[in-house]
Amino acid sequence: MLVVEAKQRDGRSVSVTRTVVPSCAYGAAHCDCECRAGYELGNCEGRDGG
């Protein structure tokens, strides 16, 4: 899930939440990492996740 929140200096704010579903090319080296449970964007045990 992706949550984006923007805040103005005057106190106004807005947020939006979207479900993100990763898709992986068959055989891609980083696919197993990106598609595992609990994956955090860009965190692939020391490798670039995307």
PyMOL commands that set and color helices and strands:
alter all, ss='L'
color gray80, all
select helices_A, chain A and resi 31-34
alter helices_A, ss='H'
color red, helices_A
select strands_A, chain A and resi 2-7+13-18
alter strands_A, ss='S'
color yellow, strands_A
deselect
rebuild
show_as cartoon
